[in-house]
Structure formats: C-alpha cells, structure tokens
Amino acid sequence: MHPTKVDRNRLKNLTDLPNIGKASAADLVLLGYQQPSDLIGADPLQMYHELCLKTGVRHDPCVIDVFMSVTRFMNGEPPRLWWDFTDERKQLLSKIA
C-alpha cells in the first residue's frame, strides 16, 4: 500500500502496510510473518538474508529498503516510501562488506 494511504488503526493484513503489495506480502508469509504485528522487532537485514536463503535467489537489495520501511513503521515510525531508506541501507551494507 502507498504510505500516504496507510492507516495505523486499520492494520489487518500484510498488504495494509506501507510499500507492501501481493508479492511482498507473499515474501513476508514465506518468512513466517502472518500479520503486521509479527514484524515488531524484526531485523530487516536478517529478513533479507533469510528470504534469499529460502528462495535460493539473491533478491534485489531494494527489498531491504522495503523491509526497513515496514519494520520501522511497525516500531512506531510514520509510514515512508521505501526509497527513503536506500541511502541508509547502502551505508549499512558498506560497513559490513
């Protein structure tokens, strides 16, 4: 869902989260997240690595940005576009590479 349309009081499905459509929701389910509240405290980098392992595919690193957007949102931050996290993700990955 586009972040401007997200209503924190109406989070029933994973697709009610910012930046999450059907495909990303399916990825979250694959990772074991069934509802938005399951994402509280989740680690976006760990989620990404687990997704790559489970699917046997190296996913685009922008998936980390999406995971950052939803985990931050579920931890109380306002909804933001996924690409707002790109620079932060690149800096984070440069420190661990």
N, C-alpha and C positions, 0 to 999 in steps of 0.2 A: 504494500500500500504506500502511496506517496506520503511522505512525512507530514505534509500540510493537512492531510485528511485523517490522521491518526487521532483517536480519542482514547486517552488512557483509561477512561471509565468503561470502555467497551472492548476489552481485550479477551475475546473468547477463543479465537482461532489464531494460529500462527500467521495467517495472511492478514490479520488485523495489525500486525507490527509494521513499523516503518521499513520500507525497502524490501519487503518480503512478498513475493508472488508465489504462484503454484510451485515452480521449480525449486526456489529457495526453501519453501516450506517442506517440500519432499526431502531435501538435504537435511533439514533440521530433524525431521522424523527419523531418517536413517541414523542420525547421531543420537537418537533417544529422547529428543525433546518433543513432547506431545502437546504442550500448551505454553503460552507465553511465560507464565510464572516459572517454568522449568529453567529458563535462561538466566534467572537471577544468580549472580556469582559465577557464571560460566566464563571461561577464558577463550577469547576469540582465536588466538594462535593455536591453542590446543584443539579447538573445534576444527580449524582448517586442516591441521595435520591429520587428525582422525578421519576427516572426510576424504582426504587424499588416500589414506591407507585403506579405508573401507571400499572405495570405488576403484582403486588401482589406477587412478588418474591424477596427474598433477593439475589441480584446478588453477584458474587464473587467480593471482594474488588479490585481485579486487574483491574476491569472496571474503577475504579477511576484513576488508572495509565494511562490507555488509554485516558480518558478524560483530564487528566493533559497534556498528550503529545500533543493532538490536540489543546487545548486552548492555551497552551504556544506557539505552532507553529504559530497559527493564531494571536498571540500578538507579533510576531516578532522574537521569538527564532528559532534557527536552528532545523530541524527535528531530533528527537531522538527516540530510541527504547523505547517502553512503560515501560519495566522493569527498565529503568534508573530512573524511578520515584518511585519505590517501597519503598526504604528506606525513602524517603521524605514523602510518604503517611503514612507509619507506624508511623513515628514521629508525623505527624499531627493528626492522629487518637488517638494516645496515650495521646495527650493534651486535647482532647475533650471527652474522655471516662470516 
